[in-house]
């Protein structure tokens, strides 16, 4: 018997997009799946749409939050409710390939069998990103080399926190394209509910500390629409990123200079906010005071610089 997979969807004020996300989950070729949707106190017509789907389909279960608590809290509620051996997260404005669950399950199974891995394994797929102006880009993920052990453990934490170069490690590891064993999610306590944004990044850091292997699928199995919301703005993103660094300050200090890492993030956001004079001034200061660190971070940031700049300016 094929294992049950839980598809988890978090929703908030998504009356115009939630139907396509649910249809994407319902249309999966994987025959043994349940769909759990946690609405985070929407104040539009989202709940009405969700209730119609729940009445129509036996494999859909709806959780309604009375207060808006954030996506991390909603995902944890889904994890606690999930009956599936595996959990895959879908976003409320995205569309997944009909074979996404099947391909991700097979990738996890094949990797575990080939390399005899007993540590946690998490699988991400590449994504087709559709910006608000209709332009598109492919966001690749890490761990797509089928012939080698995937990036794992502290080397992934260092790539995220310090920008340390990592073989087969260029790409995004977003939760909207993620699938793994439920027990692996719960083993590290799920998502940190104090984060309104960057909760997926912080979660992946703790996964890395648990020696998790980050395996990827090169094919873009998720079509991600970058819709706007109150939480998607530069100020919240910057604050959340800095809070993530602060939470893992001890690890950063043991492997780099915390003051430099914080300064680097602040300089990046000066660019995203179009504070060009401040950006140039502080970048030169960093280059003068920390030439090696600065050049390394610049090189590691270049592949995603254009996409990140566009993303933040679409959500100003």
RAVEN-V971379 format. One line per field, one symbol per residue. ss: DSSP state (~ for helix, > for strand, _ for the rest). phi: phi as a letter, one per 40 degrees, with the letter a starting at -180 (. if undefined). Layout:
BEGIN
ss: ???
phi: ???
END
This chain:
BEGIN
ss: ____>>>>>>>______~~~~~~~~~______>>>>>>>______~~~~~~~~~~~___>>>>>______~~~~~~~~~~~____>>>>>>___>>___~~~~~~~~~~~~~~~~_____>>>>>>>>>>_____>>>>____________>_~~~~~~~~~____________~~~>>>>~~~~~~___________~~~~~~~~~~~___>>>>>>>>>>>>>________~~~~~~~~~~~~~~_~~~~~~~__~~~~~~~~~~~~~~~___~~~~~~~~~~~~~~_~~~~~~~~~~~~~~~~~~~~~~~~__
phi: .cccbccbbcbafbdcbccccccccccccccbbbbbbbccgcbbcdccccccccccbccbbbbbccbcbhccccccccdccccccbbbcbccbbbbddbdccccdcccccccccbfcbcdbbbbbcbccbcccgcbacbcbcgcccbbdcdagccccccccbgcdacgbcicbcccbbaacdcccccbggccccccbgccccccccdcccgccbcbbccccbcbccccacccaccccccccccccccbccccccbabdcccccccccdcccccgcccccccccccccccbdcdccccccccddbccccccdcccbc
END
